[in-house]
Amino acid sequence: MEHLLLVADSFRESVLGELGSSCKVIDETHNAMVVDISEARARRLDGAMFVYSHFPILRKARIGNVKGSAYAGLLLRQVKALGVPRSSRLRLECYDINCKRGYSAKDIEVSVGTALEKDGYCIELKSPDVLAYVVLLNGVCYSGSVETHGRKLFIDPFRIYKEKRVSRAEFKMAEAFDTFGLKVPRVVIDIGAAPGGWSLCLARKGAAVIAIDSALLDYASIGMQGIVVKRVRTIRHGDLRPGTILHIKSRLDKAIPLLGGVKADMVMDDINAGGMESAKAVLGCAAQAREGAVLIMTVKCLRRNVGKYVEEVESLLGTQFRAVQWKVLPHNRQEITLYAIRK
């Protein structure tokens, strides 16, 4: 059956290797592929390292020389043909519309959504029962629908998070929470925290964050988000309040003795260094992580042999952490995010 895959473009060769030789690529663009794969392999895609998400293609039609408002009519017919019950709460998402022809994806969604409502469909954007999607790639219109079962499902992963951010890195942490199904920790250690995106994301969720970095955080932007952030010389247990960020402006090796016996529920590492250097930094504060604590770490991948590189990093961390899942998240670039547990 044909499936739409949202993929990490910088790891295209790795994506094809993960899919296997039996996979047939039907269509593709820079961050999406339509492939013909078996149902058994499609079910395993949830755990794929280089695929953000995947959706079944139920219908397809060649677009031809369609222009202007005729797009809306074409997409409306495709959505209706999917057979979604009018009683279902429906969200419609369009992706990769050719804006040069005068209509953006948002224009199309509003136009088609309005027409569906007039025809008796129940349009629900925030908590839909069904996600219907239409994807235009290289002159072909692909469409399908899936039941959400309460999950956050988006055809375009870059449209999920809209809040103001301190840095692009904050998107990666938000995506990690959704992808790995993480719970909000009580105390977090953020290694290499500047400018503070990951720390802010966790403090917003209610965690007490110890941010370690010899560079400054973006105190002004963090404060504008209603989060208490202050620079400290040592950590006192009474200061670890929910929704606060305590910044130790120091190198990691000098900061560890200042933690005062604190045991963290989560360790985060998004430092701008190679995977082995990042792993060594994490091991340097492993004693400050309680048993069962979560590790979220990005691994910069500049080698072609990504699989071997991942094995090397996992082996180094293995004395203290058990790897659970590796995943390229939508806002990762040439890097992979690791979810691990403290042994």
N, C-alpha and C positions, 0 to 999 in steps of 0.2 A: 504494500500500500504506500501511496505517496504521503510524505510528511514534510511540513515546513520546519526547518531548524534555524534557530537564531544562534549564530556562532561567533567565536572570537576570530576576527579576520587575520590578526597577526599570527595566529596559530593554525592557518588553513591546512598545512600539510599534516599537522597533528590531528586535526578534525577528521580528515580523510582516513588516516591510520586507525583512529578510534572506531570509525564506522565499519571498517573491514572491506575486503575486496569484493564482497557480494553486493555492496551498496552501489546503486546507479544514481549519479547526479543528473537531475532533469533540468534544473535551472539554478542560477545563483547570482547574487550581487555581493557587495563588499562585506556584509555581515548577516546574510541570510542564504539558505540553500533550500531547494526543493529536491528531496531524494526519494528514491523507491527502495524501501527496506522491508524486511519481514516484520510481522507483528511481534515476534519474540525479541528481535533486536530493538524495536521501537520501545518496548516496555523497559529495556535496560538503559534507555537514554536519560532517565532521571538522574542516574549516577554518573553520567558522562562528564569528563573533566572539562572539555572544551566547548560544550554546547550549553548555552544559557537556558534554553527551553525549547520545547518541540510541540507541534500541533498537527493533527491529521488534516489532510486536504480532502474535502468531500466533493467539491465541484471545481471545475476550471473551464474557462472560456477565453478564446483569443480576442484581444481587445480590438485589434485592427486600427483604423484611423479614427478613433473616437475623440471628439474634442469637446471642450467646455462643459456645459451642463449635462450633456449626454452621458458623462461619467456617472452622475447621480442615478440616472435611470438604469444603467447597466448594473451598478452595485445593488440597487434596490431589488432588481429581479434576482440577483444571485443570493441575497440574504433571504428573500421569501422562499426561494427554492430549497433552502436548507431544512425546512419543515420544523422550525422552532415553534413550540406551542405559544399562542398568544397570552396564555396565563402565566408564562415564565417571566421573571424579571430579567430583562435582556440588556446587555451592554454591547455596543457596536464599536469596533476599532478598525480603522483603515491604516495601511502602512505602505510607504514607498510610492505615494502618489506623485506623478510627474507634475510638479508645480509650474513648469514652463507652459503648460497648457491652460493655466489660469485658475486652477483649483488646488488648494492644499488639502492635506489629510483632514484637518479640522473642518474645513468648509464642507467636505464630502460627508463627514460623520454627522454634522448638524443637519445638512439637507436630507440625508437618507433617514436619520433618526426621527426627524420631524414627520417625514412621510410614513414611517412605520407606526408612529403614535397615532396618526390620523386613521390608519388602517386597523387600529385596535391592539397593537402590540404594547406591552408594558416596558418602557425604557427606564432602566435603573443603572446609574453610573457607579455608585459607591459600593453597593452590596448586591451584585447581580447573581442570579441562579445560573445563567448561561452567558458565555462570552461568544459572540459571533464576530468573525474577522474576515476581512477582504484584503488580499495582498496583491499588488500589481508589480510584476517583475518582467522586464524585457518583453512587453507586449502580450502578456498572459495574465488573466485575472484568476487568482486562486482564492477559494473561500472555504470556510468550515465553521464548526461550532463545537464547544465543549462545555460540560457542566463544571461549575467552579468548585462546588463543595466547600465554599468558604475560603478558598485560596485566593491570593492575589495573582491574577493572571493577566498579563499584558503582552500584546504582540510586539509593541515597541518598548523594550525594557527601559529606555532612557526617559520615558514619560511618567514613571511611577512616582518619583519623588520631586516635589515642587517647592519645598520650604527653602528659605534662605540658607546658604551654606558658607562656612568659613573657608573651606577648601574642597576640591574635587574628591579628596580622600574620604570625606564624610559619607558620600554616596556609597562607597565600597563597604563601609561598616553597616549602613542601613541595609544594603543588599545581603550582607553576610547573615544578619539576623533573620531575614525572611527566608533565605535559601537553606540555612542550616537549622532553622527552627529554634533559635537560642532563647533562653530565658534571661531576664534582666539580672545581672549580678549585683551583689551588695557593694563589694570593693573591687576596683579595677586598677591595674598598673599599666600605664600606656608608655611604652618604650619609644623614644624618638618622637615625642608628641607634637612638636611644632609643625604648623601653626595652631593646631588644636582641634582639627576637624573630628577625629575619632573620639577625643575626650569629650567634646561637645555632644556628639551623638549619644554617648553613654550617659552623660550627666542629664541630658534631656529625658532619658528613660527612667531616671531616678537613682542611678548609681553614684557612689562616691569615687571619684577618679583621682589617682595619683599620677600626674603627668611628669615624665622625666625627659628633659632635653636641655642641652646647654644653650640652645637658641630660645628666643622669646616666643610666647604664644601671642595670638592676636587677641589681647585682652579686651579691646574695645568691641570687636565684633561679637565675641563670646558674651560679654556683658549685655549687649543689645538683645540677646536671645533670652534674657532673664535668668542667666546662670551665674552663680557666685563663683568667681575665679580669683585665687590669690597666690602670690609667690610665698613659699615657706622655706625655712632652712632645715627643719626636721618635721617628721610626721607624728602627731599626737592622736591617739584613738578618738579623743573627743572632737577632733576637727573633721573626722570622716562622716560627714552628714550627707544624706541623700541629695543628689542634684548639685553637688559642689565639685570643683576642680582645684586641687592643690598642686601647684607647680614647683618642682625642685629643679632649679636652673643649674644643672651640673651634668657631667658625664655619668654614664650609668654606673661605672665601677666605684665612683665616689659617692653616688646617690644611695646605693644599696645599704651602707651602714646607717643611713639617716632614716630608714623606714621603721625603726623601732619595733621590730618583731611583728609587723603587720602581715597577715596572711590574706592574699588576694583570691577572689573567686574567678577572676579572669585576668589574663595577660594579653596585651595587644602589642603588635610590632609591625610597623609600616615604615621602617627606616629606609633611607635611600642608599641601599648597599646590596651586595650580592647575597644569594640565598644562604651560603655558608656563614658569612659574617652575621647575618640576621639570626641564624640559628644559634651561633655562639653568644649573641647578646641575650637571647631568650634563656639559654642555659645559665647565664650569669645571674639571673634573678629567679631561677626555678625554686630555690629554697623559700622564696617569699610567696609561692603559690601553694595553696592547700591541695590535698589529694582530691582529685576530681575536678580541679579548676579547669576552665576552658582556655585554650590558646587560639587566638586568631592572628595569623601572620601572613604577610604577603611575601612571595618569593619572586624576585626579579629574574626573568629567564631570558638571557641573551645568547644562549647556546641553541644550536639546531636540535641536538639530542635532548629534548625536554624530559623524556621519561627517565633517562639515566641521572639527570640533574636532580629531579624530584627524589629519586631513590637515595642519592647521596645526602640530601638535606634531611630526609626522613630518618636515615640511618644515624646521623649525628644527633638528632633530637631524641632518638629512640631510647636513650638511657633514662630520660625523665618524662617523655611525653609519648602518648599513643596516638598516631594519626587516625582520624575518623574519615575525613573526606578532603580531597583537593578539588577546587572548582575555579574556573575562570569566570569572574563576575562581570556584568556589563560594563562597569566603570574601571575594571582592570585594563591596563594597556599591555605591555610585554611582561606580565606577571601573573601568578596564580595565587589564590588565597587558600591557606591551609586551616582546617578546623581540627584541633587535637585536644586531648584530655591529659591532664597531669596524672602520672601513675602514682 
